[in-house]
Amino acid sequence: MFDMLLSSITLFIQGKLFKDLGTLAIKLLIGIVVTVVICIGAVKFGLDIWIAIIIASVIGGAIQPYLFKDLKYQ
């Protein structure tokens, strides 16, 4: 299992893991932006920063499968 992890990391660094790195970057950026906006909005709403971070992290993590569902590997 450790060999598979190292192999995936090596392929990712070489740029050979995903077919379209542009699509990966855009979807990753969308996830980051959504998480940051939720966190900032929760703080502006009056929640403590640590509660806002937890809520934003859970929601951001929950949307990752939806964002990456059509991601193609080589």
Secondary structure, 3 states (H helix, E strand, C coil): CHHHHHHHHHHHHHCCCECCHHHHHHHHHHHHHHHHHHHHHHHHHCCCHHHHHHHHHHHHHHHHHHHCCCCCEC
